[in-house]
């Protein structure tokens, strides 16, 4: 490697010295041959590279090779004008390549220069400019994509670093190519100017200085100059072609030869059609038969060969897929994914598929996003991904909601119909099919779209099928939120709090409470639909009280009291609270029945007393319902949790509050008292 550095440095210095120091003819022949070999090497490398960055030194090589050709032009010009000789290589090009005819050679030279300058060089220059601009414009988006993959855990830090480095090198490469392509353009212009100078100056020197005849000088110097121009321009043409290949293969994934063969001959059908077309042209028109027939036969053979290869490849792939499937079935680790249970599933019949398909105008996916946002705002938890599945075993328009694989709700819809519900103040009736609203069990009717406007005018609440499903799903998620909140979800919430409140989290965890204990407290809150969005207040309360007790039910009561403002405003919009209270003797009985074990406190009460409490409670709740009030029971803080557990099996939606959970400005009015 060190020798290579020294050799390249000496070579560049030698190229510059060639401009100043005369070069002997035998060395000039060697350098001209080296120029041709170097150009051919660059062309082949550009064809076999898979990515542009595999030849990232190309812009620098363009500069060096351009300087090398110009130094050779100066050396050959010096020899032509001084000695009327330029070496064996140029003589061979003058005599053999162009047949000793200076005019023909000059015309060929002009054509090569025009092709290089107007076609290849200009096109490569434009592609380089556009590629550089697009690469720079795409850099921010590529960087964001790398950051997103890194944050999602799809790539490692080292892979992200490599990809960022590659993006930077691509931008640098195309920017350098944009400038380096100007070298090729300038080289073509310099070749034309040098050729004209050599012919004019050589003609003048040959006649005036060397005493040649007019025709002899014209032939001699024109032949040498054109030979020199061809020797320089043919390598320049190869390097220009290499430049175009490098900058135009942005979407390639293989070498140029592989891409050409794969993409031109990958369709035997096209080759057969082309073969037939050429055969008809050759034998049905005055065009020569032999070349058309020969190419037609070649294409036919190539098409048959490629079709056979494609068939063998497809059969091999099918066999490999079958073998892979069999092997996969045998592997025990592939059974593991079947054991996974989705937290939330929505299964529906085939008739509801249009609601879930955006291509058919369905908006169910968009509604799922809104459901997760709504639950996050109202309940303070992140809802897991909701899995949608079609189930052919269901009726076409029915659906089932599952929590952890178990069905917890079901319903049905009618397409091209709306559900109309009477909020209680509607005057007038409307025709429709009687049904029950699935979320709250309210009586409703399916009405046609023609009756929708009339129903809304009458005061009915009218909803579409997508809204029915999404509302039902939202209520189910709120009801079973305490089951969806696991330790991992709690850790995610705590990590979010830790970003702004590190001292609070470090004090509480793990010294006072574990993630599991906090999860139990949060689940107790969600079970009774208390929002845990104010997690800072919840953790502050736990940190204040966890040093005195480890009973999660008691800690839950402390947290509820800290959230009194939120709880009170959820249930009492006005300053008056009409509730049912517990008799003092009943509260004393409940407190005397409390037991304690290593897991916390529990209630021990005989079945007869339990039944009398339930009967009295049902009677008092009916009073609240008769006056249109929400059923709420108010108890002492110490028995609130246990009274809720006592009534949960019979009246699961009963709201039980303690005196400490009501704001001081709320006036409490007891409508009834539960006694034993």
ABEGO torsion letter per residue (X at the ends): XAAAAAAAAAAAAAAAAAAABBBBAAAAAAAAAAAAAAAAAAAAAAAABABAAAAAAAAAAAAAAAAAAAAAAAAAAAAAAAAGBAEAAAAAAAAAAAGGBAAAAAAAAAAAAAAAAAAAAAAAAAAAAAAAAAAAAAAAAAAAAAAAAAAAGABBAAAAAAAAAAAAAAAAAAAAAAAAAAAAAAAAAAAAAAAAAAAAAAAAAAAAAAGBBAAAAAAAAAAAAAAAAAAAAAAAAAAAAAAAAAAAAAABABBAAAAAAAAAAABAAAAAAAAAAAAAAAAABABBAAAAAAAAAAAAAAAAAAAAAAAAAAAAAAAAAAAAAAAAAABAAAAAAAABBBABBBBBBAAAAAAABAAAGBAAAAAAAAAAAAAAAAAGBBBBBBBBBBBAABBAABBBBBBGGBBABBBBBBBGBBBBBBAGABBEBBBEBBBBBAAAGBBBBBBBAAAAAAAAAAGBBBBBAAAAAAAAAAAAAAAAAAAABBAAAAAAAAAAAAAABAAAAAAAOAAABBAAAAAAAAAAAAAAGBBAABAAAAAAAAAAAAAABABAAAAAAAAAAAAAAAAAAAABABABBBBBBBBAAAAAAAAAABBBBAAEBBBBBBAAAAAAAAAAAAAAAAAAAAAGBBBBBBBBAAAAAAAAAAAAAABAABBBBBAAABBAABBBBBABBBBX
